[in-house]
Amino acid sequence: MAHTICHWPAVPLLSHPPTLQQRLQFVVQSRPEWWSYAIFWQTSNDDNGRLFLAWGDGHFQGTKDTVLKLSSNKDKQSISALHSERRKVMRGLQALIGENPEINGSIDGDVTDAEWFYVMSLTRSFSAGDGVPGKAFSSGSLVWLTGSHELLFYNCERAKEAQIHGIETLVCIPTSNGVLELGSNDTIKENWSLVQQAKSLFGSDLNNLVSTNNGTIRLLDRSFSFADIAIVTGLQEKGEVNGAQSFYIESEHSDSDIIPFVAEPVELKRTPKKRGRKPGLGRETPLNHVEAERQRREKLNHRFYALRAVVPNVSRMDKASLLADAVSYINELKGKVEELESQLQRESKKVKMELTDTTDNQSTTTSDADQTRPNSVGVPLEVEIKIVGPDAMIRVQSENGNYPAARLMNALRDLELQVHHASMSSVNDLMLQDVVIRIPDGLTTEDGLKSALISRLE
């Protein structure tokens, strides 16, 4: 399996002064630790005068270990297809910047995740405070992220993308002219000698050190996108590069709404970009298989981020462990729901039993009163009141004469009491009435309510 070690784009080496590309190569190759790539994000201004960071130049050194261990023929086929699509896109990139694909034979090998992440950076730009480079430049402080945990939980999409593509150490060193970004597949501890070296190499004026490629595209002015790369790749496969074709492709990473692109045999001509950005929902179909795969992986990664946010305890940071922890958490929640439902059923049965006991006691009291009450005229008026929560139970025992039920209802109406339930029973000359009312604001005690009611019944 071929090991890809190259830099994008290639530039001629000059003796004096050292170019930006030479400085990047020197930083990567002179260090004892292994850095997979180096990118210099150079400051620039948009049409409105706002400051942003754009690709200045970059150098890719590769990773120490590029051997992929495949477990099945199915995995081999899928990974081989992914590398094939990546090689097509990278050949399209070479066509855009005017390079001869025969110069760099390493593209015929497999494209690693780290190299793919590096090439994707060609279309990126960052405003002040946006992304890891933008935050490092706006704050003027070093950003050194080591390990998957720091990359995943750093509040930045670029750090998460780097972690997805196997980057273990991501460093952004701010200078007066921009930000130096370094990435490695190894875990590298913070090193201040590297910071001082970077500031000395990239702290001077770099305006005249930006490399050019065949005089057609300046590296500092990156207006093409992966859509352009896919278009050129398709034209090369169909043998239509020599014919001028015009395409209007949406750019996802750039600020433009529509980018007119003209492919010509000798010179690339591009019209100025229009400011503004069209929403992603306006795109009808994916531009190609690589773009569709990238969008699918982005959606999947966002779903994993959302899942990670709701799972309280995660044992490990890989996706398989996250899914296992999520399943365990869901089962735990199901157990809690079942426990609460059983507890609710027990409470409901308890309340029903208490209501049954209360009804039986009332019936027993009524029977006892009927048995012990003498059959004579002149039964005294008795009022019992019991407050239960917001309601009150009123029991009135009186002589069965002169419409006792009507007099009780009139008394309740005068007191403006809201009746929920009322029942009455008559045994010989005895009238027993039970009423459930809502407690009014002014009468909150049993004695006060009893006195007010007796005064209107007598």
N, C-alpha and C positions, 0 to 999 in steps of 0.2 A: 504494500500500500504506500503510495507516494506521500511524502511529507512536504507540506506547502510552506515554504519560507520565501516571502516576497514583500515588497512594499508597493503601495498604491498611492499615486501614480509614480512611475519611475522618472527620475530627473537626472540630467548629467551632473557629474561632480565637478565643481569649480575649485580652483586653488585658493583664490582670494577674492572677496572675503568668504568665509564658510557659509554655505546656504542653509536655509531652514531645514531642508532634508538632511544635510550632513550633520547638523546639530542634533536632530532627532536620532539619527543612527548612532552618533557618538554616545548619547545618553543611554541608549538601550544596550549597546555592545560593550561599553566600558564598565558596566556595573557587575559586581560579583553575583547578585541575585538575578534570576531570569525573568525578564519582562517580555510578555508576548507582543505588545505593541506600544507605540507612543503616538499621540495626536496632539498637535498644537492648535487650540481654538483661538483664533485671532479676533481682536475687537474690530467692529465695523459699525456703520450707521445706516439705518434704513431711509426710505424716502421722507419720513417725517422727522428725521434727526434722532431717533431713538437708538440707543446703544444695544448691540447684540453681539453674540459670539458665533463666528462661522468657521468652517474648516479652513485652516491655514495650510497645513500639510500633515502627513503622517508616515509612519514607518512600521511595517509588520515583520516581526522576527520569527513568529511561530511558537509552538509549544514544545516542551521537552518530549512529551509522549503523545504521539498521534495515532497509536495503534488502537483500533476499536475491537472490542471483544464481542462477537455476535453469538447469540444463543441459538438461533434457528435460521433456516433458510428464508422464512418469511421476513425476519428482521433484516437479513442481508439484502433482500430485494427492496424493502422499503427505504433502507438507508442508502443503498446504491442509487435509487431513483431520486432521493433528496439531494445527494451530491451531484447528480447529473443536472438537476434543475439549477443548483447553485453555480455550477460551472458555466451554464448558458448565460446566467445573469452577469457573471463576472466578465465573460467575453463581450457581452453587450456594453458593460462599463468601459472596457478597453476601447471599444469602437467609439463611444461617446467622447473620450478624452483624446482620441486620435492615436492610440498606441497600436503597434502591430502585434496581433495575438501570437505570432510565431516567436516573438522575442522572449516571452516568459512561458516556458514549457511547464512550469509547476501548476498551471491551471488545469492541466489534464489529470492531475491527481485529485484525491478527495479534498473537499473544502470543509475544514473543521468548524465547529461552532464558534470558536474564538475568532477565526478569520472572517466568518460570516458577520459576526457582530461588528468587527472592525470595518468591513466594507459597507455595512448599513449606515455607519456613522458619516459616510460621505454626504448623505442627504440631510443631515441634521444641522440645526442651528438652535441657539439658546439665547433668550433674552436675559437681562440681568435678574438674578434671583431664581431662574428657571433651570431645573436639572442640577446635577452635581457640578458641572463646570460653571453654570450661571451663579449658583450659590457661593462657590468658592471665590469667584471674581467679585461679586457684590460685597461679600463680607471681608475679603482680603485675607482670609484664613485658610490654612491647609485643611483639606478633606482627605482623610486616610481611612478607607473602609476595608476591613480584613475579615474574611470568613463569610460563609453564606448567611449567618444570622444578621450581621450588621448590614449586608447588602439588601437583604429581603425586607428588613424593618426600617431602613432609611427612607424617609418620605420623598421618594423620587422614582419616577418610572425608569430612568436610565440605569440606576443602580439595580433595580429588579430585573431589567433586561440583561444586564451583565451577569447577574447570578444565574439566570436561566441558561445562558450560553457558556457556563462553566468558569466564569471569571471568579477567582477567589480573593483577589486584592485589586481594589480600584482606588487610584490616587489622583487628585486634582491639585496642582500647585499654581496659585495665582501669581502673575507677574504684571508689570506695568503695561504690557502689550497684549495680554491675553491670559490663557490658562493652559498649562501642560498637563495632559491626561495620560496616565500610565495604567496598563492593565496586565495582570498575570494570572495564570492558572494555578500558581502556587500561593501559599499563605506566607506573606512577607510582612515582618514587623516594621513599625514606623522607624524611618532612618533619616536623621536630620542632615547627614552629609549629602544625600540625594537632593534634599530640598535646596540646600545652598548651591549645589552644582547647577540645578535647574534655574535658579534665580540669576546666577551669573551668566549662564549661556543664553537665556531668553529675556533678560532684563533690558538689553539694548534695543536700539531702534531696528525693527524687523520689517519696516515697510518695503524696503528694496530687496528683501531676501525671499520673497514668495516665489516659488518655482513656477515656471510655465511649461506647457507641453505643446510643442509644435506651433506655438504662437496662436493657438485657437481658443483655449479656455484657461483663464487664470484660476488657480486653486482657491483663491480667496473669494471668488464669485461663483458659488455653487448654486445654480438655479435648476439643475436637472434633478429628477427623482427616480425611484425604482421603476416607475411606469415607463420613463424614457429608456431605461436599460432593457426592460422587457421588449419594447418596440424594436430596438436595434437588434436584439438577439433574434427575434422572429424574422426580421428582414434578412439577416445573415443566413439563416437556415433556408429561406426560400430563394436566396440568390437575387434579392431585389435591392441590394444596397446601392448599386450604381444608378438606379432610377430615383428621381426626387419624389418623395412621398411626404404628405403633410398629415399630421395627427394632432388631435386635441385631447390631451389626457389630463385627468385630475391629478393633482399632486397632493399626497397625504402629509408629507413632512414639511413641505414648504408653505409659505404664506400666500401663494398665488391661487387664484380661482381656476384659471385655464392657462396652460402653458402651450403655446404653439411651438411645435418642433418640426424642423425640416431636415431630413437626412439627405445629404448630397455626397457625391463621391470624394470631393477634396476638402470642402470646408463646411463646418457646422455653423448655421446661422440661427440665432435665437432672437425673438423680439422681446422687448422688456416685459417683465411680469406685471400683472395687475394686482394691487393690494387686496387683502381680504381673503377669506377662506370659505369654500362651499362646504356645507355640512356633509358628513360621511354618509348620511342616509340617502343622499341624492345619487349615489353610485348604484347602478342597476346590477352589474355582474362583475366578478373579480377580473382583474386585468390578465392574469395568467395563473398557472398552477402554483408558482412560488408565492405570488401575492395572496392567493386563496389560502395556502398553507400558513402564511404569516398571520393573516387575519384570524384563522381558526385557533392558532396557538395563543394569540393575544387574548381572545375571548376566553379560552380555557384557563389561561393564567389569571385573568381577572376573577373568574369564578373561584379559583383556588384561593386568591387573596380574600374574597368575601367569606369563603368557608373558614379560613384561618381566623378571621375576625370574630366569628361567633363561637368557635370551639375554645373553651376556657383553658384546657390543659392539653398541650401537644408534646408528645414524647420526643419526637425527632422532627427535623425540618424537611425531610423528603416527602413527596406527594403520597407515597403508599402509606407511610405512617400517619399522615394527616387524615387520609380517608379512614384508616382503622380507628383513629381517635374519634373521628366524627361519628362513626357507627356506634362506638361504645357510649358516646355522649347521648346519642339519640335513644339507645336502649335504656340509659339511665333516666332520661326524661320520661320515657314510656312507663317505667316502673313508678316514678313519682306520681304520674297522672293516675295510674291504677290505685295507688295507695290513697290519694286524695278522694277518688271516687268512692272507694270502700268506706272511708271515714265519713263522707257525706251521707252515704246510705245508713250508716250506724246512727248518725245524728238525727236523721229523718225518722227512723224507727223510734228513737228515744222521745222525740217531740210528740209523735203520735200516741205513744203509751202514756205520756203525761196528760195529754188532752183527754184520753179515755178515762184515766183515774179521776180527773176533775169532774167529768160528766157523771161518773158513778157516784161521787161524793155529793153532788148536787141532788141527784135522784134520791139518795139515802136521806139527806137532810129534809127534803120535801116530804118523804114518807113518814119520817119521825114526827114532823110538825103536824101532819094530818092525823096521826094516831093520838098525839098528846093534846091536840087543840080541843077544847070543850065546845060542844054544840050550843053556843049561846051567842047572843048579840052583844056588841061592844068590844070587838077585838082591837087591841091597841095598835097604833101605827108604828112599824119598825122599819128602819132603813139601814142597810149594810152596804158599805162601799169598799171595794178593794181595787187599788191601782196596780196595773201590770204594764210596765213600759209606758207607751204613749196612750194606752187605753185604760178605761175604768169599768169594772163590773159593778152594777147597781142591783141590789135585791130589795124589793119593797114588799112588806107583808102588812096587809090591812084588811079591814072589813069589806066584805063583798056587797057593797051598797053605794049608791050615788055615783055610779060609773067610775070606779077607781082607775081603770085603764086610761080613760079619757083625761082624768085629772092629772095622771102622771105624764102623759104626752104633752099636755098644755104646760106643765111645769118645765119639762125639758125644752119646749119651744121658747118659753120665756127666758130661760138661761142660755139660749142659742147653742145648745149642745147637739152635736152631730151623732145620730144613732146608727150603729152598725148592725145590731141584732137586738131583737126583742121577743120575749116569750111570756106567756101567762098561763096560770092554771088555777082552777077554782074547786075547792073542796068544802061543801056545805056553805058556811058563811065566811070562809077564809079565802082571800085572793092573794096569790103569790106571783109576783112579776119579776123577771130577770131581764136587764137591759145592758148592752155593751155600747159604750159611747167613746168618742174621742175626747181626751182631756183638753179643756180650753186653756188659753194662756193665763187668764186671771185666777183660775181655780186649780192649783197644782197639788193641794193637800186633800187627804180624805176627809178631815174634819170640816174644812171650809166648804167642800162640795156637799157634804151631808147637811150642814146647817142651811145652805142656800136652798136645797131641795125640800127639806122638811118645812121651811117657812112658807113654801108655796103649796104644799099638800094639805097643811092643816087649816 
